[in-house]
């Protein structure tokens, strides 16, 4: 290159328009021999390469590249060349940067709350500044000051007190007149309406533990549709088996609480929320809870101290608590006191305290606590146990025995807790294993000391000691030597008869220390040397002497017997039995018999010292002069009079006889009932279906017999004709003997049985004449006092025959039939 060459610099472009965000490069060329080429920005600062502005120099060329141009990059850029002589030359390029229409972060939709002043944002930039217009439903929004819709200086659209009617799509349109550039954005405006919440029912009642359920309901409206949540105690209620959440049409939301328990009571909050806001409403669940006693314990108190019994109950509403003492049924409520002032009740807030001062053993037992409210009641029981020192249960402290005879000394103790017992003798403790002549048998509340006295030293004092944690008690027993009883006294003889006598006496003044087991009575005939002995029944002080001889003098004495032995005899008493005499008059009672019979009961009476041989029973009607006589053995207790006449009064005379003679007679009267009538109505009225069918069959059989007989006589045919022909072919024997009739009477039983009761007459009893011992005929029941001569009826064949008695039938309403024979009169 020539040394004299002039340095020149040129840039490929002299003026450039660049849009923001675009990239551009410029080339600077130097002519001559430059030593350096540098670029300077519009601020005059030498440009140093970075990520967005890059320089690339090679020899006489240098390239400036600007990436993603920004508004600040605008201005005049200079390219300067320097040669070796220090001469400089430069060239410039003008960079003009403009902003295209750009919408920055324009959101759609844009949401606003109803009633507020909404500002719809449309952030658009350009250079030069764009002109912005707004359109709604195809029409440009005017700038009328009275219009609710105004375009603001920042190009945003303002809607005063926006409503749901303002919802829709709004267009924001921007123009750059210099470049003819235009762009727009459609923005959806959404107006959110805050929730509106209503509750049909705010308060609910329910009873716990009855499987009940309650449903809360909230009705909501708003835009967007509010979300409903339920809250309790600051926590959101989640759906479960117990809490069921449902959303229904019409904005209805429900919360169902199932199997309500006491803990479910209280306030619940229904909360409706959307983008426009939150609204809440409180609902209240009142849970009634049946009274329940939660605390009641058994109490143990020491006799004489104070006992405090506490009963705690819960429920809604809070129950009232009362007490009942089971021993006497007395009840106590809050503030009550017993008559003796020992029992008092105080309570508040579901807790009651029953206090017993000066506890007695009679306070022992069950106490019932009852919690009551208008919802219901609950009762529990506790037991008041009373601890007390041992108490001896008997005052029997003296025991009797004798050498070789074991005796049980009983120490009976009542205590709580159970006492331990031990025996002492002369300050020495008797071992539980016993000694050679003592043994100890222990049971709950009792200790038996079995002592077998072997000498006088074993008699004396024994001590029983009972001890528990409440106290110690002692009781002393005395073992004394027993003796035989003293003699009975005041021996008396009563109810003396021919064969028996009753001995009565007074018990001895002393039983010898051992209970009397029985008495012995010695008696004898004064003419005999041998005593007979009768033992009393237990300790009864009356003894009956039997099998005595009549009209005889006896001696009697009495002695008492106990475990030690027999005591002394009483003073000897003498008595004489009665002589034999005639019997006392008989005692009788009447009893209606069956049919035409009458049963006369005979009561045993004084037989006069000898057995009654027989009773002589005479009877007749009021109209008859002649007595009928019946002899009844003395061992019998009744006489049966039959046959008798209907509707007739009878007089009876009864006399008892022993070997000594006859008693005074006893007189008796009775009236026989009327004769029963038999009618067809009465006969058939009581028949059942079976009897009616039987009668029908019998009638049919009679009809067939009549038809057969008619055929026999009129046409010589039929069953009867056949029988006759067979019979006629044989020789018929007609001889027969008449049967003797048995004497007796038959009567059908009242219960319908058809077996007759037959009284058979046997051979006459023979008795002895008391005067001479000769045999004597006994009159029978039909023998008059002066018996007339009767001739027997004769049959044609010369045999004696009796006139048959007439049979009478009585039909009762129970279908039973009674028959009896009337008297036959000669």
GIGI-V951542 format. One record per backbone hydrogen bond with DSSP energy under -1.0 kcal/mol. NH is the residue of the N-H (numbers start at 1). CO is the residue of the C=O. If there is no record, write none. Layout:
BEGIN
NH&CO + NH&CO
END
This chain:
BEGIN
5&2 + 8&31 + 10&29 + 12&27 + 16&94 + 18&96 + 20&98 + 21&69 + 22&19 + 24&66 + 26&64 + 28&62 + 29&10 + 30&60 + 31&8 + 35&82 + 36&82 + 38&80 + 40&78 + 41&45 + 44&41 + 47&39 + 50&53 + 54&65 + 56&63 + 58&61 + 61&58 + 62&28 + 63&56 + 64&26 + 65&54 + 66&24 + 67&52 + 69&22 + 73&70 + 74&71 + 75&95 + 77&93 + 78&40 + 79&91 + 80&38 + 81&89 + 82&36 + 83&87 + 86&83 + 89&81 + 91&79 + 93&77 + 94&14 + 95&75 + 96&16 + 98&18 + 102&125 + 104&123 + 110&188 + 112&190 + 114&192 + 115&162 + 116&113 + 118&159 + 120&157 + 125&102 + 127&99 + 131&175 + 133&173 + 135&171 + 136&139 + 139&136 + 141&134 + 147&144 + 150&158 + 152&156 + 155&152 + 157&120 + 158&150 + 159&118 + 160&148 + 162&116 + 166&163 + 167&164 + 168&189 + 170&187 + 171&135 + 172&185 + 173&133 + 174&183 + 175&131 + 176&181 + 180&176 + 181&176 + 183&174 + 185&172 + 187&170 + 189&168 + 190&110 + 192&112 + 193&223 + 196&221 + 198&219 + 204&284 + 206&286 + 208&288 + 209&260 + 214&257 + 216&255 + 218&253 + 219&198 + 220&251 + 221&196 + 223&193 + 227&273 + 229&271 + 231&269 + 232&235 + 235&232 + 237&230 + 240&243 + 244&256 + 246&254 + 248&252 + 253&218 + 254&246 + 255&216 + 256&244 + 257&214 + 258&242 + 260&212 + 264&261 + 265&262 + 266&285 + 268&283 + 269&231 + 270&281 + 271&229 + 272&279 + 273&227 + 274&277 + 277&274 + 279&272 + 281&270 + 283&268 + 284&202 + 285&266 + 286&204 + 288&206 + 289&316 + 292&314 + 294&312 + 295&312 + 299&383 + 301&385 + 303&387 + 304&359 + 305&302 + 307&356 + 309&354 + 311&352 + 312&295 + 313&350 + 314&292 + 316&289 + 320&372 + 322&370 + 323&332 + 324&368 + 325&330 + 326&366 + 329&325 + 332&323 + 335&345 + 336&333 + 338&343 + 341&338 + 344&355 + 345&336 + 346&353 + 348&351 + 351&348 + 352&311 + 353&346 + 354&309 + 355&344 + 356&307 + 357&342 + 359&305 + 363&360 + 364&361 + 365&384 + 367&382 + 368&324 + 369&380 + 370&322 + 371&378 + 372&320 + 373&376 + 378&371 + 380&369 + 382&367 + 384&365 + 385&299 + 387&301 + 388&416 + 391&414 + 393&412 + 397&395 + 399&478 + 401&480 + 404&453 + 405&402 + 407&451 + 409&449 + 411&447 + 413&445 + 414&391 + 416&388 + 420&467 + 422&465 + 424&463 + 425&428 + 428&425 + 430&423 + 434&431 + 435&438 + 439&450 + 441&448 + 443&446 + 446&443 + 447&411 + 448&441 + 449&409 + 450&439 + 451&407 + 452&437 + 458&455 + 459&456 + 460&479 + 462&477 + 463&424 + 464&475 + 465&422 + 466&473 + 467&420 + 468&471 + 473&466 + 475&464 + 477&462 + 478&397 + 479&460 + 480&399 + 482&401 + 483&512 + 486&510 + 489&506 + 492&504 + 494&502 + 497&500 + 501&545 + 502&494 + 503&543 + 504&492 + 505&541 + 506&489 + 517&561 + 518&561 + 520&559 + 521&534 + 522&557 + 523&532 + 524&555 + 526&553 + 528&525 + 532&523 + 534&521 + 536&519 + 538&536 + 540&537 + 543&503 + 545&501 + 548&499 + 551&578 + 554&575 + 555&524 + 556&573 + 557&522 + 559&520 + 561&518 + 562&565 + 567&560 + 570&558 + 573&556 + 575&554 + 577&552 + 581&608 + 584&606 + 589&601 + 591&599 + 598&641 + 599&591 + 600&639 + 601&589 + 602&637 + 603&587 + 610&607 + 613&657 + 614&657 + 615&632 + 616&655 + 617&630 + 618&653 + 619&628 + 620&651 + 622&649 + 628&619 + 630&617 + 632&615 + 634&613 + 636&633 + 639&600 + 641&598 + 644&596 + 647&673 + 650&670 + 651&620 + 652&668 + 653&618 + 654&666 + 655&616 + 657&614 + 658&661 + 663&656 + 666&654 + 668&652 + 670&650 + 672&648 + 683&679 + 684&680 + 685&681 + 687&684 + 692&688 + 693&689 + 694&690 + 695&691 + 696&692 + 697&693 + 698&694 + 699&695 + 700&696 + 701&697 + 702&698 + 703&699 + 704&700 + 705&701 + 706&702 + 707&703 + 708&704 + 709&705 + 710&706 + 711&707 + 712&708 + 713&709 + 714&710 + 715&711 + 717&711 + 722&718 + 723&719 + 724&720 + 725&721 + 726&722 + 727&723 + 728&724 + 730&727 + 752&749 + 757&747 + 767&776 + 769&774 + 773&769 + 776&767 + 783&780 + 795&799 + 798&795 + 801&793 + 808&820 + 810&818 + 812&816 + 815&812 + 818&810 + 820&808 + 822&806
END
